[in-house]
Amino acid sequence: MQKLNALKDRLGDVHNLRTAMGLLGWDQQTCMPPGGAGTRAAQMGTLSKIAHELFVGPATGRLLAEAEAEGAGLGSMAPTQGPVRFL
């Protein structure tokens, strides 16, 4: 379960970055001063880039493969088979 937990942590980081982007987007639409658009665009661009790199990076693929192999070693009792299969 170590590899699955590492994968969940990594995907949790991606989720947190995307959630932060959502909050920044909400702020932009509701109460950001007009002069802040350039800075906000840079902030959201950076967060988007980091989230994308984490999600599609080789480490994520490696963790996915390792978590799947880890679950396969447990046979039909593997709780990791379902979540890994649908990731």
CYANA upper distance limits for C-alpha pairs under 8 A (distance plus 0.5 A):
  1 MET  CA      5 ASN  CA      6.60
  1 MET  CA     67 ALA  CA      7.81
  1 MET  CA     70 GLU  CA      7.45
  1 MET  CA     71 GLY  CA      8.01
  1 MET  CA     80 THR  CA      7.98
  2 GLN  CA      6 ALA  CA      6.74
  2 GLN  CA     67 ALA  CA      8.38
  3 LYS  CA      7 LEU  CA      6.64
  3 LYS  CA     63 LEU  CA      6.65
  3 LYS  CA     64 LEU  CA      8.44
  3 LYS  CA     66 GLU  CA      6.69
  3 LYS  CA     67 ALA  CA      5.34
  3 LYS  CA     70 GLU  CA      7.69
  4 LEU  CA      8 LYS  CA      6.61
  4 LEU  CA     63 LEU  CA      7.88
  4 LEU  CA     64 LEU  CA      8.07
  4 LEU  CA     66 GLU  CA      8.43
  4 LEU  CA     67 ALA  CA      5.30
  4 LEU  CA     68 GLU  CA      8.45
  4 LEU  CA     70 GLU  CA      8.50
  4 LEU  CA     80 THR  CA      7.49
  4 LEU  CA     84 VAL  CA      8.34
  5 ASN  CA      9 ASP  CA      6.63
  6 ALA  CA     10 ARG  CA      6.75
  6 ALA  CA     63 LEU  CA      7.70
  7 LEU  CA     11 LEU  CA      6.65
  7 LEU  CA     60 THR  CA      7.39
  7 LEU  CA     63 LEU  CA      6.16
  7 LEU  CA     64 LEU  CA      7.09
  7 LEU  CA     67 ALA  CA      7.97
  8 LYS  CA     12 GLY  CA      6.36
  9 ASP  CA     13 ASP  CA      6.81
 10 ARG  CA     14 VAL  CA      7.07
 10 ARG  CA     54 LEU  CA      7.85
 10 ARG  CA     55 PHE  CA      8.48
 10 ARG  CA     60 THR  CA      7.88
 11 LEU  CA     15 HIS  CA      6.69
 11 LEU  CA     54 LEU  CA      8.46
 11 LEU  CA     55 PHE  CA      7.47
 12 GLY  CA     16 ASN  CA      6.60
 13 ASP  CA     17 LEU  CA      6.72
 13 ASP  CA     51 ALA  CA      8.29
 14 VAL  CA     18 ARG  CA      6.77
 14 VAL  CA     51 ALA  CA      5.53
 14 VAL  CA     52 HIS  CA      8.25
 14 VAL  CA     54 LEU  CA      7.04
 14 VAL  CA     55 PHE  CA      7.01
 15 HIS  CA     19 THR  CA      6.55
 15 HIS  CA     51 ALA  CA      8.46
 16 ASN  CA     20 ALA  CA      6.65
 17 LEU  CA     21 MET  CA      6.78
 17 LEU  CA     47 LEU  CA      6.72
 17 LEU  CA     48 SER  CA      8.07
 17 LEU  CA     50 ILE  CA      8.45
 17 LEU  CA     51 ALA  CA      6.52
 18 ARG  CA     22 GLY  CA      6.77
 18 ARG  CA     47 LEU  CA      8.03
 18 ARG  CA     48 SER  CA      7.74
 18 ARG  CA     51 ALA  CA      7.42
 19 THR  CA     23 LEU  CA      6.86
 20 ALA  CA     24 LEU  CA      6.72
 21 MET  CA     25 GLY  CA      6.55
 21 MET  CA     44 MET  CA      6.49
 21 MET  CA     47 LEU  CA      7.30
 21 MET  CA     48 SER  CA      8.00
 22 GLY  CA     26 TRP  CA      6.63
 23 LEU  CA     27 ASP  CA      6.65
 24 LEU  CA     28 GLN  CA      6.56
 24 LEU  CA     40 ARG  CA      8.14
 24 LEU  CA     44 MET  CA      7.87
 25 GLY  CA     29 GLN  CA      6.82
 26 TRP  CA     30 THR  CA      6.64
 27 ASP  CA     31 CYS  CA      6.00
 27 ASP  CA     32 MET  CA      6.29
 28 GLN  CA     32 MET  CA      5.34
 28 GLN  CA     37 ALA  CA      8.24
 28 GLN  CA     40 ARG  CA      8.10
 32 MET  CA     36 GLY  CA      7.08
 32 MET  CA     37 ALA  CA      8.48
 33 PRO  CA     37 ALA  CA      8.38
 36 GLY  CA     40 ARG  CA      6.54
 37 ALA  CA     41 ALA  CA      6.51
 38 GLY  CA     42 ALA  CA      6.90
 39 THR  CA     43 GLN  CA      6.75
 40 ARG  CA     44 MET  CA      6.62
 41 ALA  CA     45 GLY  CA      6.45
 42 ALA  CA     46 THR  CA      6.64
 43 GLN  CA     47 LEU  CA      6.81
 44 MET  CA     48 SER  CA      6.46
 45 GLY  CA     49 LYS  CA      6.60
 46 THR  CA     50 ILE  CA      6.74
 47 LEU  CA     51 ALA  CA      6.58
 48 SER  CA     52 HIS  CA      6.57
 49 LYS  CA     53 GLU  CA      6.62
 50 ILE  CA     54 LEU  CA      6.65
 51 ALA  CA     55 PHE  CA      6.64
 52 HIS  CA     56 VAL  CA      6.58
 52 HIS  CA     57 GLY  CA      8.46
 53 GLU  CA     57 GLY  CA      5.82
 54 LEU  CA     59 ALA  CA      8.43
 54 LEU  CA     60 THR  CA      7.48
 55 PHE  CA     60 THR  CA      6.81
 56 VAL  CA     60 THR  CA      7.03
 56 VAL  CA     61 GLY  CA      7.85
 57 GLY  CA     61 GLY  CA      7.32
 58 PRO  CA     62 ARG  CA      6.57
 59 ALA  CA     63 LEU  CA      6.57
 60 THR  CA     64 LEU  CA      6.58
 61 GLY  CA     65 ALA  CA      6.73
 62 ARG  CA     66 GLU  CA      6.57
 63 LEU  CA     67 ALA  CA      6.37
 64 LEU  CA     68 GLU  CA      6.64
 64 LEU  CA     84 VAL  CA      7.44
 65 ALA  CA     69 ALA  CA      6.69
 66 GLU  CA     70 GLU  CA      6.45
 67 ALA  CA     71 GLY  CA      6.63
 67 ALA  CA     80 THR  CA      7.82
 67 ALA  CA     84 VAL  CA      7.48
 68 GLU  CA     72 ALA  CA      6.65
 68 GLU  CA     80 THR  CA      7.60
 68 GLU  CA     81 GLN  CA      7.17
 68 GLU  CA     84 VAL  CA      6.48
 68 GLU  CA     85 ARG  CA      8.10
 69 ALA  CA     73 GLY  CA      6.86
 70 GLU  CA     74 LEU  CA      7.65
 70 GLU  CA     80 THR  CA      8.49
 71 GLY  CA     75 GLY  CA      7.67
 71 GLY  CA     78 ALA  CA      5.70
 71 GLY  CA     79 PRO  CA      7.61
 71 GLY  CA     80 THR  CA      5.62
 71 GLY  CA     81 GLN  CA      6.19
 72 ALA  CA     78 ALA  CA      7.37
 72 ALA  CA     81 GLN  CA      7.59
 73 GLY  CA     78 ALA  CA      8.32
 74 LEU  CA     78 ALA  CA      5.46
 79 PRO  CA     83 PRO  CA      8.34
 80 THR  CA     84 VAL  CA      6.39
 81 GLN  CA     85 ARG  CA      6.37
 82 GLY  CA     86 PHE  CA      6.99
 83 PRO  CA     87 LEU  CA      6.76
